[in-house]
Amino acid sequence: MKKYLLLASILVFTCTPIFAQKKPNVIVILMDDLGYGDLSCYGASQYQTPNLDQMAKNGVRLTNFLSAQAVCSASRAGLLTGCYPNRIGISGALFPNSPVGINKDEETIAEVLKANGYTTGIFGKWHLGDSERFLPTQHGFDEYLGIPYSNDMWPVHYDGTRNATNQRKDFPELPLIRGSKPERFIKTLDDQAQLINILTQESIKFIEKNKAKPFFVYMPHPMPHVPINASAAFKGKSKQGLYGDVMLEMDWSVGEILKTLKRLKIDHNTLVIFTSDNGPWQNFGNHAGSTGGLREAKGTSFEGGQRVPFIAQWKGHIDGGKVNNGLASNIDLLPTICAITESKLPTKKIDGVNVISLLKDEKKAEPRKEFLYYYRKNNLEAVRKGQWKLVLAHPGRTHEGFMPGQDGFPGKLKEDFPFPEALYDLRRDPGERYDVQSLYPLVVADLRALAEKAREELGDDLTQRKGKENRAAGQ
């Protein structure tokens, strides 16, 4: 009789819902202008990123991960909605007092998770509209502390000085917003040096407060977008100047988040993703990152502008130490997160695909086969299929159109210079140096057909085509 009672007790114990696995937590850490070669596990030199290296050892590193577009607002719109930014009317980098922002009818990662019982918080740079109707608390986030746009959109030079020649002299002071109202203003580079620590501590408080229920944390750091600055604890600590110092502090921040998860014993139930919104600036000396040998940089549709680091850790679900070369983009994060959290996808059409098979390093997995490189308002500048990338003839420009000025900082506007059509085999030539279209005419024809299909659906300003399935930004 005792044996039967023991067996019944075991059955009740193992079947009681309270012991069922809780929905997984999700943390997305997004850097601003971090280059493909800026982590030591991606080849950085003269400084180390041990916490991110350990995160890669605990999880998976993707080597063909692309931003939605090679510029701030557009890339963030793609990440949060799972759409090509031009599909939802977001392009470029929105400025203070912008009349447009993310449309209220677009569903963000925060909104789809909130509908599934998640508590959501954002700590960092938003950049999808600074009017109150566009702020994060109107788009699915329960808590928000951060800046509404880039950290150089203020009346201060990159060296911290103020004077009437500053092209940003008419911008407002940079607000640190809590909820929907400024809590304080960032007025000096010394103020800016505290941002990494402030955002890290706020994120930790949010995690501690919500450890017993499913949560989503979005940490879009304002740096290493210029102007950069490190706190006193890290300044002068690297051999790579101020940029290296900032990278050390960024790595520390990631380490603090990971230690918090382990301390609270929720690291096995939390997916942590680390990536960047686009590649680094060019010609900024020790204020700019590295593309790791990829061509061009931020503000272009070459790989240096859009291929970025990506690390994912989810203990017990993703095997450690994996490196996957499959094609993926930040527009794939929304459907992937929806799949692992069993959340409903947005009702409107999205462009992202579920790439959990790449995170789990499944053999022969190829969830994404194609990618469209759109830039400016709606310019289709390149298309990709597998290892092949066809750069379409387009005007082009480097690092958002600015020539290097004094000390490598932006100077006068540079005239556009044209790029002819070219085919690159990214498996053999990731630096996009050798045009091989004469050797592979069938590949060129296939990619041209892909470009024509994209123009039909999403349009193309370069060929004066209007798409049939574009949606308007919020006004």
C-alpha positions, 0 to 999 in steps of 0.5 A: 500500500505504501508503494502505491501511495509513493507512486501516486505522490510522484505522479502528482508531484511531476504533473502539478502545473506549478512545476511546469516550465515558465515561458522563457524570458528574452533579452535583446542587447543592441549596440549602436554602430558596433562593427563586425570586427569589434569583439575579440571573438570576431577578431578585435585586437588591442582589447578583450571582450571576455564576457561576450567571448564567454557568451559565445562559448555558452551559445552560438555565434552567427557570421552572416547576420545582417541588419535590416538597413545600414542606418539607425532608425531604419534598422531598429524599425526592422528589428522590432517589427520583423519588416523591411523598414521601407515596407513600413515607411521608416528610412534613414535616421529620424531627427529631433521633433520628427513629424513621423515615427513608427505607426501605431498599427505596426506590432512590435516584439514588445506588443506581441509578447505583452499580449502573451503575458510578458512584462516589457522594458526598454533601457537605451536609445529608441529612435523611432519618433520622439513625439509622445505618441511614438515613444516606447510606452505607446508601442508595447513597453511597460517601462522606458528609460533612455534617449529618444534619438542618437546621442550626437543629436544635441548642440555639442561637438564630438570633442565636447565643446559648444559653439555657434559653428556646430551644425547641431547648434539648433538641436534641443538638449539631449533628454534622458526620458523615463516613461514619456517625460524627461527625467534629466538632460545629458549636457556634457560628455561627462554626463554621457559617460554615465549612460552605460552604467545607468542603463545597466543598473536600470535593466538589472532592477527590472530583471530582479523585479520581474524574475518570477514572471516572463519578461522582455528586456530591450537594451539598445545602448546609445554607444559606440555611436559617436560621440563616445565616452567611458566612465572613470573605471574604464577610461585609459584601460585599453590599448585602442584608445577611447573606443577600446575603453568604451568596448571594455565597459560595454563588455562589463555591462553584458557581464553584469546582466549575465551574472544577474541571471545566474544569481537569480537562477533564471539563466537557463530560462532566458534567451540573451541576444547580442548584436548591433544596429549596423556597421561602424563609421568610417574615418573617425580614428579612435572613435570608430570601430572595425568592419573586420575587413568587410567593404565600406561601412555604415551608410552603405549596402556593402557588407561593412555597413550591414553585416554585424556580430550576433551572439545568442545564449540560451542554456539548455536549449542552445549548445555552447561553442557553435558557429553558424554561417547561415544567412539571417537578419535582425528582421528575423528576431520577431518571428524567432522570438514568437516561435520560442515563446509561443506568441502570435505573429503580427496580423500584418505581413512581415518579412522575417523568418524563424531562424531558431534552427540556425541558433541550434546549429541544425545541419543543412538548415537554411530558413532564410535564402534571400535578402534585399538591401534597401537604403535611403527612402526606398532604394534597392541597392543590392539583392542576395541569394545564398552566397551570391550578392548582386550589387545593382547600379546605384549612386551610393555614398559612404558613411552617410555622405560625409567627407572626413573633416578635422581629426577624422570627424565629419566635414562637408557633404560629399557628392555621390559617386556611382557604383556599377552592377557587380556580382560577388561570391561572398563565400570566397570574397566577403570583402566584395573585391572581385566582380564575377558576373561575367563568369556566372550569367545564370546567377546574375539573371536569377538575382535580377529576377529577385530584384524585379520581384522586390520592386513589384512588391516594395518599389524602388526609387532608383528605377522610379517604381512604386511598390504594391505592399508598402505601408505608411509611417505614423504621422 
